[in-house]
Amino acid sequence: MSKFRVGNGYDVHVLASGYRLVLGGVEIDNPKGCVAHSDGDVILHALCDAMLGALALGDIGHHFPDTDAQYSNIDSTILLSRVAGLVAEKGYQLVNADITLLLQRPKIAPYILQMRERIASVLQVDKDCISVKATTTEKLGFVGREEGVASYATVLLEKQ
């Protein structure tokens, strides 16, 4: 295997009233949240997929199927921690992660540092290794209509 591996992940969830909005391991006060089997954290789900993909280990749905009751309402930081364990078992560790969130509202700038710190804590890396950015879609598409939220993540892993 190569000393360095790159992975890319993507996740999307429907937004609806009556659900919690959890992004990057941080709960955000908002009238709409993610409809999901777990807590619906699109940032952490995309990050898990990127890490798994970098090592050709499948995807988050393979490891934590939404048909399994043990993952119902699970905190996605637990899933991220388990993925980090799988990465470590293969002898790799995260060098850095670059994450982009697509969300029309609410503005998440006030939460970004907390998200970076939470993700870094789970992955046991410095927060400077974790980038979280957000953008709107200028009111276009399902994100712009506030029907859903999406996230992309790219990671670099290094063999230890």
Secondary structure by P-SEA (a helix, b strand, c coil): cccbbbbbbbbbbbbbccbbbbcccccccccbbbbcccccaaaaaaaaaaaaaaaccccccccccccccccccccaaaaaaaaaaaaaaacccccbbbbbbbcccccccccaaaaaaaaaaaaccccccbbbbbbbcccccccccccccbbbbbbccccc
